[in-house]
Amino acid sequence: MGNEDTNIPATESAAPKGTAPKGTASRVRKKRRRRARPAASTSISQKPFLQPVRHFSPIDLASPDAVDLIHHASLKVLKDNGIKVLHEGARDIFMDAGAEVDEATQTVRFDEQLIEEHLATVPSQFTLHARNPEHNLTVGGNQLLFGLMGSAPNSSCLDRGRRTGNQNDYRNFLRLGQMHNILHFIGGYPVEPTDIHASVRHLDCIADFITLTDKSYCIYSLGHERVTDAIEMTRIARGISSEQLEKEPSVFTIINTNSPLQLDIPMMQGIIDMASMNQPVVITPFTLSGAMAPVTIPGALVLQNAEALAGIAFSQMVRQGAPAMYGGFTSNVDMQSGAPAFGTPEYMKAQHIGGQLARRYNIPYRTSNVCAANTMDAQAAYESVFSLWGAINSGGHLLKHGAGWMEGGLCCSFEKLILDIDLLQMVAEFLEPLDFSEDELGLRAINDVGPGGHFFGTDHTQERFKDAFYSPVLSDWRNYESWDEAGRPDAMQKANKVWKQRLANYEEPPIDAAIKSELQEFVAKRKEQGGVATDF
């Protein structure tokens, strides 16, 4: 693509933070965690790469009895209705494991004991290994991980508007994903680069995952060859053997069911290919209440749970102990237009109860940061905040589509990516526990100031003012007159300026020359072989 990828307009550097209020000289504080200073190469003020930790119990929205009702209703669906499985080999695996298979209708039915027996072997926690070991991730427990948006067919920015997905935008999203420590993994193709032929697209895209970033990533289960290519490229990237890769999960995939009650050939093949190599599968039914699922949220959750349990159990039939996750994506539709709605009260309820179900099975839980807004306005912000509220309080572990999601998933926006990064950083800051040590309780400062004074000039303030509070990326805290004189800039304009400024400072992460050469040779060889057969 030549040099087009790096033709990003530069903007002036961000203004430095204000100076300290006048007062007494500050003293050096001991044993206090301080906010990381920005690296000179990126000019981004951010904390080091670190997974946020949930220090409080998730919220149980439904009673244990209600969760049991959903559990038993979903098992009844799997026993009485069953699920249609289009993959012949998968049906054989189900049959060998003890499920009832009707070949005439391609329907698989399950006894309750069979499902529960296989759920018991799913790991409650595992490590997802990255090319850079400093970016390895713990999946499960109380730790969270946030990812860049995946799978949008379109991209947009304030300068050029909305356009079809392309390699230039694709690569720039990856660069921004690499630069921001609050984004822990790459959640698939941020935007689909349709200017690369589908037969070889996965080769170029995964090579970009590996060279433009050094974080973990999600691949697509779109046929055996694509999955095996991706696994081999991941092995090359880490410089390890296939045997070590099997011991160290290093790439994951999302498996969407065809709601209602159907599992298609590519998805089942993906589970077979990934689980057999001990790589994580995230089983995520796409159950939109009122469309592909019952119009009631409890009914939609019964369907979600039935489909998720069938897929998770199947992963264990392929390989006992293979890492898997319970994915929740239940939301509602606009009953006037049929369009998906996200960040709704119904979506939040489904997130919370989905988390309760995942905890019932002791399986890590995937959720998402999503909205239905068509531009970066108040709707985009409040729907994303609702989604994040549901994700964190429901006990979610892996957050898909953490930054950039617009239009119900049809567009990845550069400005929305910056807004979401700001939101995710605020979430991480909220999750940091307070320090209740004697010094933090501030008795010395209260005593020094006394009645009617102020705290600006105290040693207590002077020692902390630079990093006492979270410094937002987009919020404008100037008074009205100052904001008016500056031209009344809004969040969209500021986000546009920020992403271009940050992208201009991107630096490619280091990679071993021998690994890069082996990766290039593999990609070239697979392209010479024609990549993957397509119908166009």
HELIX and SHEET records of a PDB file:
HELIX    1   1 GLU A    4  THR A    6  5                                   3    
HELIX    2   2 PRO A   64  ASP A   80  1                                  17    
HELIX    3   3 GLU A   88  ALA A   97  1                                  10    
HELIX    4   4 GLU A  112  LEU A  119  1                                   8    
HELIX    5   5 PRO A  133  HIS A  135  5                                   3    
HELIX    6   6 GLN A  167  MET A  179  1                                  13    
HELIX    7   7 ARG A  201  LEU A  212  1                                  12    
HELIX    8   8 HIS A  224  ARG A  238  1                                  15    
HELIX    9   9 SER A  242  LYS A  247  1                                   6    
HELIX   10  10 ILE A  265  SER A  276  1                                  12    
HELIX   11  11 ILE A  297  VAL A  318  1                                  22    
HELIX   12  12 PRO A  345  TYR A  361  1                                  17    
HELIX   13  13 ALA A  378  ASN A  393  1                                  16    
HELIX   14  14 GLU A  407  GLY A  409  5                                   3    
HELIX   15  15 PHE A  414  LEU A  431  1                                  18    
HELIX   16  16 GLU A  438  LEU A  441  1                                   4    
HELIX   17  17 LEU A  443  VAL A  449  1                                   7    
HELIX   18  18 ASP A  459  GLN A  462  1                                   4    
HELIX   19  19 TYR A  480  GLU A  485  1                                   6    
HELIX   20  20 ALA A  491  ALA A  504  1                                  14    
HELIX   21  21 ALA A  513  GLU A  528  1                                  16    
SHEET    1   A 4 GLU A 100  ASP A 102  0                                        
SHEET    2   A 4 THR A 107  ARG A 109 -1                                        
SHEET    3   A 4 ILE A  83  VAL A  85 -1                                        
SHEET    4   A 4 GLN A 262  LEU A 263  1                                        
SHEET    1   B 2 GLN A 125  LEU A 128  0                                        
SHEET    2   B 2 LEU A 137  GLY A 140 -1                                        
SHEET    1   C 8 LEU A 145  LEU A 148  0                                        
SHEET    2   C 8 LEU A 398  ALA A 403  1                                        
SHEET    3   C 8 TYR A 365  SER A 368  1                                        
SHEET    4   C 8 ALA A 324  GLY A 327  1                                        
SHEET    5   C 8 VAL A 281  PRO A 285  1                                        
SHEET    6   C 8 PHE A 252  THR A 257  1                                        
SHEET    7   C 8 SER A 216  ILE A 219  1                                        
SHEET    8   C 8 PHE A 185  ILE A 186  1                                        
SHEET    1   D 4 GLY A 161  THR A 164  0                                        
SHEET    2   D 4 ASN A 154  CYS A 157 -1                                        
SHEET    3   D 4 CYS A 411  SER A 413  1                                        
SHEET    4   D 4 TRP A 405  MET A 406 -1                                        
SHEET    1   E 3 LEU A 288  SER A 289  0                                        
SHEET    2   E 3 SER A 331  VAL A 333  1                                        
SHEET    3   E 3 PRO A 340  ALA A 341 -1                                        
END                                                                             
